[in-house]
Amino acid sequence: MVLLTAPGGSGGRHNSLARGATVVEIRRNPTREVRIGRIAIGGRPFVLIDLPGTYSLAPRSPDEMVAVEVLLGRREGEPPLDMVICIVDASNLERNLYVVSQVLELGLPVVLAVNMVDIAADRGLKLDLPRLERQLSVPVVPVQAHRKVGIDNLSAALTMAAGAAAGAAAGAASG
């Protein structure tokens, strides 16, 4: 499972989702570290990879290349991906949804966490998240990661998505 966001800090995202779980490994490259942790969601264990942020799967920097290589399964030593958690800024949704659309084209299960919904509301932005969920055909969960609001709902969406992905994989293997 990977966390994908726009460029910026990552510690708050990882710790809110992992509920303070200890990072078990840090893989460094010349420009960026990839943080890897272990979490359990719905009683199922996951490896959580916190990728460098990117606005696109057409990388413009070495750290964006790390994210793209992991998403495309081209990064040596990384486990196969079972799910992508795309965390987007509610106050800059249009720009952030571009990379989400690219990730959806990869065919990986996606859960979309729309972060900073409080800031978007303060700026007068009206978000129709149920409509966005219908249009993208993926779970869309409003969160305020800095306040840990919506993290339980995000965990529930991840549990459901993981169960659906496991069922689809089992069906493909047997059929």
PELINRA-V176932 format. One record per backbone hydrogen bond with DSSP energy under -1.0 kcal/mol. NH is the residue of the N-H (numbers start at 1). CO is the residue of the C=O. E is the energy in kcal/mol with one decimal. If there is no record, write none. Layout:
# PELINRA-V176932
nh->[NH;NH]
co->[CO;CO]
e->[E;E]
This chain:
# PELINRA-V176932
nh->[2;3;4;14;15;16;17;18;20;21;24;25;27;29;34;35;36;37;39;41;44;46;48;49;50;51;54;65;66;67;68;69;70;71;72;73;74;78;84;85;86;87;88;90;92;96;97;100;101;102;103;104;105;106;107;111;112;113;114;115;117;120;121;122;123;124;125;132;133;134;135;136;137;141;143;144;147;149;154;155;156;157;158;159;160;161;162;163;164;165;166;167;168;169;170;171;172;173;174;175]
co->[83;49;85;10;11;12;13;14;15;18;36;36;34;32;27;50;25;48;46;44;41;39;37;1;35;3;5;61;62;63;64;65;66;67;68;70;69;75;109;2;111;4;113;115;89;92;93;96;97;98;99;100;101;103;104;84;139;86;141;88;143;116;117;118;119;121;120;128;129;130;131;132;133;112;114;149;144;144;150;151;152;153;154;155;156;157;158;159;160;161;162;163;164;165;166;167;168;169;170;171]
e->[-2.0;-2.7;-2.8;-2.1;-2.4;-2.2;-2.1;-2.9;-1.8;-1.1;-1.4;-1.7;-2.4;-1.3;-2.8;-1.1;-2.4;-2.7;-2.3;-2.5;-1.6;-3.2;-3.5;-2.8;-3.0;-1.9;-2.8;-1.9;-1.4;-1.4;-2.2;-2.8;-2.1;-2.4;-2.3;-1.2;-2.9;-1.7;-2.6;-3.3;-2.1;-3.0;-2.6;-3.1;-1.9;-1.8;-2.3;-1.1;-2.5;-1.6;-2.5;-2.5;-1.3;-1.3;-1.5;-2.2;-3.0;-3.0;-2.6;-3.0;-1.2;-2.0;-2.1;-2.2;-1.5;-1.8;-2.6;-2.1;-2.6;-2.1;-2.7;-2.4;-1.8;-3.0;-2.7;-2.8;-1.7;-1.9;-2.3;-2.6;-2.2;-2.3;-2.5;-2.3;-2.3;-2.6;-2.8;-2.2;-2.4;-2.6;-2.4;-2.2;-2.4;-2.2;-2.3;-2.2;-2.2;-2.0;-1.9;-1.5]
